[in-house]
Structure formats: C-alpha cells, structure tokens
Amino acid sequence: MTAVQPKPIETRPWPVRQQVRGSFLARTIRTTDAKQIGIMYLATAFGFFMVGGLMALLMRAELARPGMQFLSPEQYNQLFTMHGTIMLLLFATPIVFAFANFVVPLQIGAPDVAFPRLNAFAYWLYLFGGSIAVAGFLVPGGAADFGWTAYTPLSDGPNTPGVGPNMWVVGLAISGLGTILGGVNMITTILTLRAPGMTMFRMPIFTWNILLTSLLVILIFPFLAAALFALAADRILDAQVFAPETGGPMLWQHLFWFFGHPEVYVVALPFFGIVTEVIPVFSRKPVFGYKGLVSATLLISALSFVVWAHHMFATGQVLLPFFSLLSYLIAVPTGMKFFVWIGTMWRGQVSFEAPMMFAIGFLVTFLFGGLTGVLLASPPIDFHVHDSYFVVAHFHYVLFGTIVFAVFAGIYFWFPKMFGRMLDDRLGKVHFWLTFVGFHTTFLVQHWLGAEGMPRRYADYLTGDGFTTLNTISTIGSFILGVSTLPFLYNVWHSYRAGPVVTVQDPWGHGNSLEWATSTPPPLRNFDKMPRIRSERPAFDAKFPSLAAGSQSKQGPPEGGARPLTPESSGGATYQEDA
C-alpha cells in the first residue's frame, strides 16, 4: 500500500482580515466600500445581461423558421423592447461603474471614492429602477412593447396603454438618476483624490476614459430624464408634450438621440480604456502614444454631441451633408486609437492569455462595426438599409464588440485583484472561442439579411422572402453564443472557491498602474504604502527600477512621456538638466 504524503495547504503570506460580525446580506446592504460596490455593480449588471441574453435566444428561436413558432407578436414586441433596454441601460452603462468603482480609486492612489454614501445610493437606485422596468412582465398587459427607443406617438397612452410601459418610463428615470450620481462621484474622485505625484498626464488611460465618460453622463442623462418625465406626463396626465399635431414625434427623436448617440460613447470609452490597460501588459511594452490617445478620447467626447441626427436621416427633417460629414469625422480619432493599440503590440513580446485574447477579439469585432458605421454615415446607403437587419448587425458589432469582449477582458484581467484567486486560463480560451465564433455566426449574416430587405423588429417572414437560410444560420450562432457563458460561469464559481491563490501584488508580472502595487486583494483603504509616482507606469517603475522612466533625473520624466513628432520619439524624452 502506497503512503500518500500530505500536501501543504496553500495560503496567503499575510494574516486574513478579521471578518466583520453579522450576516453577509446585512454587510452588503450597508456597505460604502467602493470595491464592494463595484463587485455588486458587476454581479447585478451580469445578472441583467443573462436575462437580456435569454430574451435574445427566444427571439432568435422564433425567427429560425418562417411562420409563428411559439411567441405571439405582442410577446415578441415586449422581448425586443426589453432586450434593448436591458442590454444598453441596465447592463452596459452600469458595468462601467463596476470597473470604475473598483479600479479608479486604486489607479489614482485614493483610499476610496469622494462620496461613499452617495456611491451606495447610486447603486441601489440602479437596482431599484432596473427592477421596476423589468417587473413590467409581471403586470396585466405585460412589459413595454414600443421598442427601446420609445418613439412617439407609438409610446403614448392611447397606442400602448397599460401599467407595464409606465413602469418602463419611471424605472429608467430612477436608474438614470443613479447613473448621474455615479458620474458626479467619479469626476470628483478623479479631480480631488489623486495621490501626490499623480498629475493628470500620469493618470492611466482607463482613468482618463472614466473621467470623460462621467462628464458625458452628467451632460446627457438629464436629457433622457426630461424626455421620460415628459412622456410620463403625456401618458398619465394627457399633457400633449409629444402630440403629433405640434411636431411631437420629431421633438422626441431629437431629445432621445441627443442622449442616445453620446450614450454609445458612454458605453464605449470605458471599454477602450480597459483594452488600453490590457494590451500593454501582455505586449510587455508601454502604451504607444499616450498623449495621442488622450487627445483622441477628448475628440471623440466632443464630437459625440454633434452627430445625433444621423439616426434621423430617413425623417427628411435634418441637414444631411452637415451630419454626414461629422459622422465621417468621428471615425478619425477612433482610427487613431486603433493605431495606438496596434503600435503597442508591434514588436512587443505578446502573449495570449485570456484577457489578451478578448482584447484582440474586441479589435477585430469593433473594426468591422466601425466600417459598417462609415457606410451608414452616407445618407443614400442609410436610406436603403434604414430599419433593416443591416442596422441590427452594425449595432451589435459596435456594441457587443466593444462592451462584451472588453468586459470579459477586464474580468479576466482584474479578477485576481478583486478576489485574490486566478481564473482558469484554459477555460477562458474555450470561453473566448465560443464567444467569438458564436457572435460572428449570429451577426455577420444579418448584414446580408438587411441588404436583401428584411426589416428589423418583425416577428415573422414568408417562405418566399428568401430569408430562411440566413436566419437559421444566425439562430445557430446565437445558441453557440448562449452556450459560451457556461464555461465562464463555471470558471468564476470554481475559481472563486478553489482557484490558485495569488500571493503577489501583480500576478501578470508587467502591470503598469497603481492597482498592481498593492496587496491582492487590496486592504480596506487600498494601500498600506504608496510607491513613488514619477510616470504613468508607477507599478512598473517600482518593480523594475533599472528600467524606470526618468531614473536618470530627480524630477522624473516629463508628463505624458516623449513629445511626438520630435527626435524624442525615437531617442527618449529630454530633461531640464540635459538642456
């Protein structure tokens, strides 16, 4: 009989914090710790994501073959309305604040956010408002069924009566208030709580993007709130704000899209930031063109306010050349970002762990979405494919490509910092390939469906329309995409309980920003000691002092690194004592 040697139990090299007395539920309800609130945002948003994904699978199953299969047209209308609402306003926007709450205070060397109680209040408003909107399914008549854009007069009282649509309006207004308060908190935190030495041009790109995203939030969400309250007044008080006789439908479209297009960048810029954090770490290089990247983000933020009417080309009520030109123009700073990301990987020692795989998946998918966006900025093409499946395909390539791929990159990247355990990399790669193949199988063929004339938001089509084959392919892809979440959920569950314990500050070995210069997981106030901040890569400088930026200068390097388009770009930054 063979004797089995006992294996040592793997533990962290420091004492575990004493748990606060009381139940987990009570601690969660009363917490004001930004890291805990960030994890709550992450779990809640992912729960909404699962619900929205289930709705998508029901719709795709219905559309697999011609004829009504198992849904009624009314149920189908409710599903596509709530699917869009959940994915954009109850998943994509709040998950921004999941990463912002956990990562931003760590990246700027802050002990917490500026307003911890306001932060908790914002989360509970989001959960309360989102639950009200989704609970419309439980009332007689069902949930809202007028599309997530809620165009009037379709969304007014006479055309869509019932409690469910009212719950949609009020729920989104409450959830939007939470988003505004979260934005105020992030702006104040970033501007006032940076550690000594953390100047604006030493902030990580992710923090820059959260700052600009939060500015967009506090500028545009009041427009959504105003439009929703006016719609509620129309529905409940018969206020006639959006009466067709006085141009109400056009007023709604202007108000909604003045919110709606910057909202696309609210749910894009933070994920650009996540990808910009991931790529340098797995390329073993500093980010290529720091100042250019910041300027591109500033340009995108500014231009996002002047392109809203490209959603309204088919109305015939907007100035086509003006909005077409500006829509083309916004592709320029986005293209600058692509050059930065590719330049960062260029000649780097690239490794393909799960976060990097999802970052590359983001680049490929978002590039396709951006190219079809250039097509839709042309009014003649837009007239042809407006309200067709071409727009559905473009929208999902841009938003799924940006949000979901980057969210998974961020989760695999920061999970060790959040929970002190590593996710399984092999399962992560299985998850990536199922997601990548499932997504492109689902949505690539929808471009062709739209070009052939299949309109969006239709629950049925005829056998003679010729849409059956492509719809069947799309449905098969959607179920592959649905299955892709299973290895991820198992990976999170298993790794949280029994994953390899992280005993170092930086499990990736080449982390740049300050979250990789504190213990894993971080202490209550984030840092026991603060490394010297002399560049935009303080954690890297602390780990590799021989390679630290500005090690030859007491003052450190100039903010933002070497000046572009000068000899410094290839010869290194200059310092005052060198002059």
C-alpha positions as CSV (number, residue, x, y, z in Angstrom):
1,M,0.0,0.0,0.0
2,T,1.5,3.4,-1.1
3,A,1.7,6.1,1.6
4,V,0.3,9.4,0.4
5,Q,2.3,12.5,1.6
6,P,0.0,15.3,2.9
7,K,0.2,18.4,0.7
8,P,0.7,21.8,2.3
9,I,-2.4,24.0,2.3
10,E,-1.9,27.0,0.0
11,T,-2.3,30.2,1.9
12,R,-1.5,33.9,1.6
13,P,1.7,35.1,3.3
14,W,-0.2,37.6,5.4
15,P,-3.0,37.2,8.0
16,V,-6.5,37.2,6.7
17,R,-8.6,40.3,7.9
18,Q,-11.0,39.6,10.7
19,Q,-14.5,39.4,9.2
20,V,-17.0,41.9,10.4
21,R,-19.6,40.3,12.6
22,G,-23.0,39.9,11.1
23,S,-24.5,38.3,8.1
24,F,-23.2,38.7,4.5
25,L,-26.5,40.2,3.4
26,A,-26.5,42.8,6.1
27,R,-22.9,43.8,5.4
28,T,-23.7,44.1,1.6
29,I,-26.8,46.3,2.2
30,R,-25.0,48.8,4.4
31,T,-21.5,48.8,2.7
32,T,-20.0,52.0,1.4
33,D,-16.7,50.4,0.3
34,A,-16.2,51.3,-3.3
35,K,-14.5,48.0,-4.1
36,Q,-17.5,46.1,-2.7
37,I,-20.0,48.3,-4.5
38,G,-18.0,47.8,-7.7
39,I,-18.4,44.0,-7.3
40,M,-22.1,44.5,-6.6
41,Y,-22.5,46.5,-9.8
42,L,-20.6,43.7,-11.7
43,A,-22.8,40.9,-10.3
44,T,-26.1,42.8,-10.8
45,A,-25.2,44.0,-14.4
46,F,-24.2,40.5,-15.3
47,G,-27.5,39.2,-13.9
48,F,-29.4,41.6,-16.2
49,F,-27.1,40.5,-19.1
50,M,-28.2,36.9,-18.6
51,V,-31.8,38.0,-18.6
52,G,-31.4,40.1,-21.8
53,G,-29.5,37.2,-23.4
54,L,-32.3,34.8,-22.7
55,M,-34.7,37.2,-24.4
56,A,-32.4,37.3,-27.4
57,L,-32.4,33.5,-27.6
58,L,-36.2,33.4,-27.5
59,M,-36.4,35.9,-30.4
60,R,-33.8,34.0,-32.4
61,A,-35.6,30.7,-31.9
62,E,-38.8,32.4,-33.1
63,L,-37.0,33.7,-36.3
64,A,-35.2,30.5,-37.2
65,R,-38.0,29.4,-39.5
66,P,-40.9,31.3,-41.2
67,G,-44.2,31.3,-39.5
68,M,-45.0,32.0,-35.9
69,Q,-43.4,29.2,-33.8
70,F,-44.2,29.8,-30.1
71,L,-44.4,33.6,-29.5
72,S,-47.2,35.9,-30.2
73,P,-46.4,39.2,-32.0
74,E,-47.2,41.1,-28.7
75,Q,-44.7,38.9,-26.8
76,Y,-42.1,39.4,-29.5
77,N,-42.5,43.2,-29.3
78,Q,-42.1,43.1,-25.5
79,L,-39.0,40.9,-25.8
80,F,-37.1,43.1,-28.3
81,T,-38.1,46.2,-26.3
82,M,-36.8,44.9,-23.0
83,H,-33.8,43.2,-24.6
84,G,-32.5,46.5,-25.9
85,T,-33.4,48.3,-22.7
86,I,-31.7,45.8,-20.5
87,M,-28.5,45.4,-22.6
88,L,-27.9,49.2,-23.0
89,L,-29.2,50.8,-19.9
90,L,-29.2,48.0,-17.3
91,F,-26.1,46.1,-18.4
92,A,-23.7,48.2,-20.5
93,T,-23.9,51.5,-18.6
94,P,-23.9,50.1,-15.0
95,I,-21.0,47.8,-15.7
96,V,-18.9,50.9,-16.5
97,F,-19.4,51.8,-12.8
98,A,-18.5,48.3,-11.7
99,F,-15.0,48.7,-13.1
100,A,-14.8,52.4,-12.2
101,N,-15.6,51.8,-8.6
102,F,-13.2,49.0,-8.1
103,V,-10.3,50.2,-10.3
104,V,-10.2,54.0,-10.5
105,P,-9.5,54.7,-6.7
106,L,-6.7,52.1,-6.9
107,Q,-5.3,53.6,-10.1
108,I,-5.1,57.1,-8.7
109,G,-3.9,56.1,-5.3
110,A,-7.1,57.1,-3.5
111,P,-8.4,55.4,-0.3
112,D,-12.0,55.5,-1.5
113,V,-14.3,57.5,-3.7
114,A,-15.2,61.1,-2.8
115,F,-18.7,60.4,-1.7
116,P,-19.0,56.8,-0.4
117,R,-22.6,57.0,0.7
118,L,-23.7,58.7,-2.5
119,N,-22.0,55.9,-4.3
120,A,-24.0,53.3,-2.4
121,F,-27.2,55.3,-3.0
122,A,-26.5,55.4,-6.8
123,Y,-26.1,51.6,-6.9
124,W,-29.4,51.0,-5.0
125,L,-31.2,53.5,-7.3
126,Y,-29.9,51.5,-10.3
127,L,-31.1,48.2,-8.8
128,F,-34.5,49.6,-7.8
129,G,-35.1,51.4,-11.1
130,G,-34.0,48.4,-13.3
131,S,-36.1,46.0,-11.3
132,I,-39.2,48.2,-11.8
133,A,-38.6,48.3,-15.6
134,V,-38.2,44.6,-15.9
135,A,-41.1,43.8,-13.5
136,G,-43.4,45.1,-16.2
137,F,-43.6,41.5,-17.4
138,L,-45.5,40.6,-14.2
139,V,-48.4,43.1,-14.6
140,P,-51.5,42.6,-16.8
141,G,-50.7,43.5,-20.4
142,G,-47.0,42.8,-20.0
143,A,-43.9,45.0,-20.3
144,A,-43.2,47.9,-22.6
145,D,-43.6,46.9,-26.3
146,F,-42.7,50.0,-28.3
147,G,-39.0,49.4,-28.9
148,W,-36.2,50.6,-26.6
149,T,-36.2,53.9,-28.5
150,A,-39.8,54.5,-27.4
151,Y,-40.7,56.6,-30.4
152,T,-43.9,58.7,-30.0
153,P,-46.8,58.5,-30.8
154,L,-46.3,54.7,-30.6
155,S,-45.3,55.0,-26.9
156,D,-48.1,57.4,-25.8
157,G,-51.1,56.3,-23.7
158,P,-53.7,55.6,-26.4
159,N,-51.3,53.5,-28.5
160,T,-49.7,51.5,-25.8
161,P,-51.9,51.6,-22.7
162,G,-51.1,49.7,-19.5
163,V,-49.0,49.8,-16.4
164,G,-46.0,48.0,-17.9
165,P,-44.9,50.9,-20.2
166,N,-45.4,53.3,-17.3
167,M,-43.1,51.1,-15.2
168,W,-40.5,51.2,-18.0
169,V,-40.6,55.0,-18.1
170,V,-40.4,55.5,-14.3
171,G,-37.8,52.7,-13.8
172,L,-35.4,54.1,-16.4
173,A,-35.8,57.6,-14.9
174,I,-34.9,56.3,-11.4
175,S,-32.0,54.2,-12.8
176,G,-30.8,57.2,-14.8
177,L,-30.6,59.3,-11.6
178,G,-28.3,56.7,-10.1
179,T,-26.1,56.9,-13.2
180,I,-25.9,60.7,-12.9
181,L,-24.9,60.4,-9.2
182,G,-22.3,57.8,-10.1
183,G,-20.8,60.2,-12.7
184,V,-20.7,63.1,-10.2
185,N,-18.8,60.8,-7.8
186,M,-16.2,59.7,-10.3
187,I,-15.5,63.2,-11.6
188,T,-15.0,64.5,-8.0
189,T,-12.9,61.5,-7.1
190,I,-10.5,61.8,-10.0
191,L,-10.1,65.6,-9.7
192,T,-9.6,65.7,-6.0
193,L,-8.3,62.4,-4.6
194,R,-5.2,61.7,-6.7
195,A,-2.1,60.7,-4.8
196,P,1.0,63.0,-4.6
197,G,2.8,62.9,-8.0
198,M,-0.3,61.6,-9.9
199,T,-0.7,64.5,-12.2
200,M,-3.4,64.5,-14.9
201,F,-0.9,63.3,-17.6
202,R,0.3,60.5,-15.3
203,M,-3.2,59.0,-14.9
204,P,-3.8,55.7,-16.5
205,I,-5.8,55.8,-19.8
206,F,-8.6,53.9,-18.1
207,T,-9.0,56.6,-15.5
208,W,-8.9,59.3,-18.2
209,N,-11.7,57.5,-20.1
210,I,-13.8,57.2,-16.9
211,L,-13.4,60.9,-16.3
212,L,-14.6,61.8,-19.8
213,T,-17.4,59.2,-19.7
214,S,-18.6,60.7,-16.4
215,L,-18.6,64.1,-17.9
216,L,-20.7,62.8,-20.8
217,V,-23.1,61.1,-18.3
218,I,-23.9,64.3,-16.4
219,L,-24.4,66.2,-19.6
220,I,-26.7,63.7,-21.4
221,F,-28.7,61.7,-18.8
222,P,-30.7,64.8,-17.8
223,F,-32.0,64.9,-21.4
224,L,-33.2,61.3,-21.1
225,A,-34.7,62.1,-17.7
226,A,-36.5,65.2,-19.1
227,A,-37.8,63.2,-22.1
228,L,-39.0,60.3,-19.9
229,F,-40.8,62.6,-17.4
230,A,-42.5,64.5,-20.3
231,L,-43.5,61.1,-21.8
232,A,-44.9,60.1,-18.4
233,A,-46.9,63.3,-18.3
234,D,-48.3,62.5,-21.7
235,R,-49.2,59.0,-20.7
236,I,-50.7,59.7,-17.2
237,L,-51.8,63.4,-17.3
238,D,-52.5,63.7,-21.1
239,A,-50.1,66.6,-21.2
240,Q,-49.7,66.6,-25.1
241,V,-46.0,67.3,-25.0
242,F,-45.3,64.9,-27.9
243,A,-48.6,65.5,-29.7
244,P,-48.2,64.7,-33.4
245,E,-50.1,67.9,-34.3
246,T,-47.3,70.1,-32.9
247,G,-44.3,68.0,-34.2
248,G,-44.1,65.9,-31.0
249,P,-42.6,62.8,-32.7
250,M,-39.6,64.9,-34.1
251,L,-39.1,66.5,-30.7
252,W,-38.9,63.1,-29.0
253,Q,-36.4,61.9,-31.6
254,H,-34.2,64.9,-31.2
255,L,-34.3,64.6,-27.4
256,F,-33.8,60.9,-27.4
257,W,-30.9,60.8,-29.9
258,F,-29.2,63.8,-28.3
259,F,-28.9,61.5,-25.4
260,G,-28.7,58.3,-27.4
261,H,-25.6,58.9,-29.5
262,P,-23.3,60.2,-26.7
263,E,-24.6,57.2,-24.7
264,V,-23.0,55.0,-27.3
265,Y,-19.7,56.5,-26.3
266,V,-20.6,56.3,-22.6
267,V,-20.6,52.6,-23.2
268,A,-17.6,52.6,-25.5
269,L,-14.9,54.9,-24.0
270,P,-14.5,52.9,-20.7
271,F,-14.0,49.7,-22.6
272,F,-11.5,51.4,-24.9
273,G,-9.8,52.2,-21.6
274,I,-9.9,48.5,-20.4
275,V,-8.4,47.3,-23.6
276,T,-5.7,50.0,-23.3
277,E,-4.8,48.7,-19.9
278,V,-4.7,45.0,-21.0
279,I,-2.7,45.3,-24.3
280,P,0.5,46.9,-22.8
281,V,0.7,44.4,-20.0
282,F,0.6,41.4,-22.4
283,S,2.8,43.1,-25.0
284,R,5.5,43.9,-22.4
285,K,5.6,47.5,-23.7
286,P,4.4,50.9,-22.6
287,V,1.3,52.2,-24.3
288,F,2.3,53.7,-27.7
289,G,1.4,57.4,-27.9
290,Y,-0.1,58.3,-24.5
291,K,-0.9,61.9,-25.3
292,G,-2.3,61.0,-28.7
293,L,-4.6,58.5,-27.1
294,V,-5.8,61.1,-24.6
295,S,-6.4,63.7,-27.4
296,A,-8.3,61.1,-29.4
297,T,-10.6,60.4,-26.4
298,L,-11.2,64.2,-26.0
299,L,-12.0,64.5,-29.7
300,I,-14.5,61.6,-29.6
301,S,-16.1,63.0,-26.5
302,A,-16.6,66.4,-28.1
303,L,-17.7,65.1,-31.5
304,S,-20.2,62.7,-29.9
305,F,-22.5,65.7,-29.2
306,V,-22.8,66.8,-32.8
307,V,-23.7,63.6,-34.7
308,W,-27.0,62.6,-33.1
309,A,-29.1,63.4,-36.2
310,H,-27.5,60.7,-38.3
311,H,-30.1,58.4,-36.6
312,M,-32.7,60.6,-38.3
313,F,-31.6,60.7,-41.9
314,A,-34.8,59.0,-43.1
315,T,-37.0,61.6,-41.4
316,G,-36.1,64.2,-44.1
317,Q,-36.0,66.8,-41.3
318,V,-32.3,67.1,-40.7
319,L,-29.4,68.7,-42.7
320,L,-27.9,65.6,-44.4
321,P,-24.4,67.0,-45.5
322,F,-23.6,68.5,-42.1
323,F,-24.4,65.4,-40.0
324,S,-23.0,63.1,-42.6
325,L,-19.6,64.9,-42.6
326,L,-19.4,65.0,-38.8
327,S,-20.3,61.3,-38.7
328,Y,-17.4,60.6,-41.0
329,L,-15.2,62.9,-38.9
330,I,-15.7,60.9,-35.7
331,A,-14.1,57.9,-37.3
332,V,-10.7,59.8,-37.3
333,P,-10.0,59.8,-33.6
334,T,-11.3,56.2,-33.4
335,G,-8.8,55.3,-36.1
336,M,-6.1,57.0,-34.0
337,K,-6.9,54.6,-31.2
338,F,-6.5,51.6,-33.5
339,F,-3.1,52.8,-34.5
340,V,-2.1,53.2,-30.8
341,W,-3.3,49.7,-29.9
342,I,-1.6,48.1,-32.9
343,G,1.6,50.2,-32.2
344,T,1.6,49.0,-28.7
345,M,1.6,45.4,-29.8
346,W,4.0,46.0,-32.6
347,R,7.4,44.2,-31.9
348,G,6.3,43.5,-28.4
349,Q,6.7,40.2,-26.6
350,V,3.0,39.4,-27.0
351,S,1.5,36.5,-25.0
352,F,-2.0,35.3,-25.5
353,E,-3.6,34.8,-22.0
354,A,-7.4,35.1,-21.8
355,P,-7.5,38.9,-21.2
356,M,-5.4,39.5,-24.3
357,M,-7.5,37.1,-26.4
358,F,-10.6,39.1,-25.6
359,A,-8.8,42.3,-26.3
360,I,-7.8,41.1,-29.7
361,G,-11.4,39.9,-30.3
362,F,-12.5,43.4,-29.4
363,L,-10.2,44.9,-32.0
364,V,-11.4,42.6,-34.8
365,T,-15.1,42.9,-34.0
366,F,-15.1,46.6,-33.3
367,L,-13.2,47.2,-36.6
368,F,-16.0,45.5,-38.6
369,G,-18.6,47.5,-36.7
370,G,-16.8,50.8,-37.4
371,L,-16.5,50.0,-41.1
372,T,-20.3,49.5,-41.4
373,G,-20.7,52.7,-39.4
374,V,-18.9,54.6,-42.1
375,L,-21.4,53.1,-44.6
376,L,-24.3,54.2,-42.5
377,A,-23.0,57.8,-42.3
378,S,-23.7,58.0,-46.0
379,P,-27.3,59.2,-46.4
380,P,-28.0,57.2,-49.7
381,I,-26.9,53.9,-48.1
382,D,-28.7,54.8,-44.9
383,F,-31.9,55.3,-46.8
384,H,-31.6,51.8,-48.3
385,V,-30.8,49.9,-45.1
386,H,-32.6,52.0,-42.5
387,D,-34.7,49.9,-40.1
388,S,-33.3,46.7,-41.7
389,Y,-31.2,43.9,-40.2
390,F,-28.1,45.7,-41.6
391,V,-28.6,48.3,-38.8
392,V,-29.1,45.5,-36.2
393,A,-25.9,43.8,-37.3
394,H,-23.9,47.1,-37.3
395,F,-25.3,48.0,-33.8
396,H,-24.3,44.6,-32.3
397,Y,-20.9,44.7,-33.9
398,V,-20.2,48.1,-32.4
399,L,-21.7,47.5,-29.0
400,F,-21.2,43.7,-28.4
401,G,-17.7,44.1,-29.9
402,T,-16.9,47.0,-27.6
403,I,-18.7,46.1,-24.5
404,V,-18.9,42.3,-24.1
405,F,-15.4,41.4,-25.4
406,A,-13.8,44.2,-23.3
407,V,-15.9,43.4,-20.2
408,F,-14.6,39.8,-20.3
409,A,-11.1,41.1,-20.9
410,G,-11.4,43.2,-17.8
411,I,-12.9,40.5,-15.7
412,Y,-10.1,38.0,-16.6
413,F,-7.6,40.8,-16.1
414,W,-8.8,42.2,-12.7
415,F,-10.4,39.1,-11.2
416,P,-7.2,38.2,-9.3
417,K,-7.0,41.7,-7.8
418,M,-10.7,41.5,-6.8
419,F,-10.8,38.1,-5.2
420,G,-7.2,37.0,-4.7
421,R,-7.5,33.9,-7.0
422,M,-6.7,33.3,-10.6
423,L,-9.3,32.2,-13.2
424,D,-8.5,29.1,-15.2
425,D,-6.8,30.3,-18.4
426,R,-7.8,27.2,-20.5
427,L,-11.5,27.6,-19.7
428,G,-11.0,31.3,-20.5
429,K,-9.8,30.4,-24.0
430,V,-12.7,28.0,-24.5
431,H,-15.0,30.8,-23.5
432,F,-13.3,33.2,-25.9
433,W,-13.5,31.0,-29.0
434,L,-17.2,30.0,-28.3
435,T,-18.0,33.7,-27.9
436,F,-16.1,34.8,-31.0
437,V,-17.4,32.1,-33.3
438,G,-21.0,32.4,-31.9
439,F,-21.1,36.1,-32.2
440,H,-19.8,36.3,-35.8
441,T,-22.0,33.4,-36.9
442,T,-25.0,35.2,-35.4
443,F,-24.5,38.8,-36.7
444,L,-22.3,38.6,-39.9
445,V,-25.1,37.1,-41.9
446,Q,-27.5,39.8,-40.6
447,H,-25.7,42.3,-42.8
448,W,-26.8,40.3,-45.9
449,L,-30.3,39.9,-44.5
450,G,-30.6,43.6,-44.2
451,A,-29.2,44.3,-47.7
452,E,-31.8,41.8,-49.0
453,G,-34.6,43.8,-47.3
454,M,-35.5,42.0,-44.1
455,P,-36.9,44.7,-41.7
456,R,-35.9,44.8,-38.1
457,R,-38.5,44.1,-35.3
458,Y,-40.6,41.8,-37.4
459,A,-41.7,38.6,-35.7
460,D,-42.3,36.7,-38.9
461,Y,-41.4,36.5,-42.6
462,L,-42.7,34.5,-45.6
463,T,-41.1,31.4,-47.1
464,G,-40.9,33.1,-50.4
465,D,-38.9,36.1,-49.0
466,G,-35.7,34.1,-49.2
467,F,-34.6,34.9,-45.6
468,T,-34.9,31.4,-44.1
469,T,-31.3,30.1,-44.6
470,L,-29.6,33.1,-43.2
471,N,-32.0,33.3,-40.3
472,T,-31.3,29.7,-39.5
473,I,-27.5,30.3,-39.5
474,S,-28.0,33.3,-37.3
475,T,-30.1,31.3,-34.8
476,I,-27.5,28.5,-34.6
477,G,-24.8,31.1,-33.9
478,S,-26.9,32.7,-31.2
479,F,-27.2,29.4,-29.3
480,I,-23.4,28.9,-29.6
481,L,-23.1,32.4,-28.1
482,G,-25.5,31.5,-25.3
483,V,-23.6,28.3,-24.5
484,S,-20.4,30.3,-24.3
485,T,-21.4,31.8,-21.0
486,L,-21.5,28.3,-19.3
487,P,-17.7,27.8,-19.2
488,F,-17.3,31.4,-17.9
489,L,-19.9,30.9,-15.1
490,Y,-18.3,27.6,-14.1
491,N,-14.8,29.2,-14.2
492,V,-15.9,32.1,-11.9
493,W,-17.7,29.8,-9.5
494,H,-14.8,27.2,-9.3
495,S,-12.0,29.8,-9.2
496,Y,-13.7,31.9,-6.5
497,R,-13.9,28.8,-4.3
498,A,-10.7,26.9,-5.2
499,G,-8.7,28.8,-7.8
500,P,-4.9,29.2,-7.4
501,V,-4.3,31.7,-4.6
502,V,-2.5,34.9,-5.7
503,T,0.3,35.7,-3.2
504,V,1.9,38.6,-5.1
505,Q,0.8,42.1,-5.9
506,D,1.0,41.7,-9.7
507,P,0.2,38.2,-10.9
508,W,0.7,39.2,-14.5
509,G,4.2,40.4,-13.9
510,H,4.2,43.5,-16.0
511,G,1.3,45.6,-14.6
512,N,1.7,49.3,-15.1
513,S,-0.7,51.2,-12.9
514,L,-1.1,51.5,-9.1
515,E,-3.6,48.7,-8.6
516,W,-0.7,46.3,-9.2
517,A,1.4,48.0,-6.4
518,T,-0.9,46.9,-3.5
519,S,-1.8,43.6,-1.9
520,T,-4.1,41.2,-3.6
521,P,-7.0,41.7,-2.8
522,P,-6.4,45.3,-1.6
523,P,-6.8,46.3,2.1
524,L,-9.9,48.4,3.2
525,R,-8.3,51.7,2.3
526,N,-6.5,50.3,-0.8
527,F,-2.8,51.0,0.1
528,D,-0.6,50.2,3.1
529,K,2.3,52.1,1.4
530,M,2.4,54.2,-1.8
531,P,5.2,53.8,-4.4
532,R,6.7,56.9,-5.8
533,I,4.8,58.2,-8.8
534,R,7.1,59.5,-11.5
535,S,5.4,58.4,-14.7
536,E,2.2,56.9,-16.0
537,R,3.6,53.5,-15.0
538,P,4.3,53.7,-11.3
539,A,3.8,50.0,-10.5
540,F,6.2,49.0,-13.3
541,D,8.8,51.6,-12.2
542,A,8.6,50.1,-8.6
543,K,9.1,46.5,-9.9
544,F,11.9,47.3,-12.4
545,P,13.8,50.4,-11.0
546,S,16.6,49.9,-13.5
547,L,14.0,50.4,-16.3
548,A,12.0,53.1,-14.5
549,A,11.1,56.1,-16.5
550,G,13.2,59.1,-15.5
551,S,15.6,57.2,-13.4
552,Q,18.3,59.5,-14.7
553,S,16.5,62.6,-13.4
554,K,15.4,63.7,-9.9
555,Q,12.4,65.4,-11.5
556,G,11.3,62.3,-13.3
557,P,10.1,62.2,-16.9
558,P,8.0,65.0,-18.4
559,E,4.3,64.4,-18.1
560,G,3.0,62.2,-20.9
561,G,6.4,60.9,-21.9
562,A,8.4,61.8,-25.0
563,R,6.9,64.5,-27.2
564,P,5.6,63.1,-30.5
565,L,6.9,64.1,-33.9
566,T,10.3,65.2,-32.4
567,P,13.6,63.4,-32.0
568,E,12.4,62.4,-28.6
569,S,10.1,59.8,-30.1
570,S,13.0,57.6,-31.0
571,G,15.8,58.9,-28.8
572,G,13.9,59.2,-25.5
573,A,12.5,62.2,-23.6
574,T,14.7,65.1,-22.7
575,Y,15.1,66.6,-19.2
576,Q,15.9,70.0,-17.9
577,E,19.4,69.2,-16.8
578,D,20.1,67.7,-20.3
579,A,19.4,71.1,-22.0
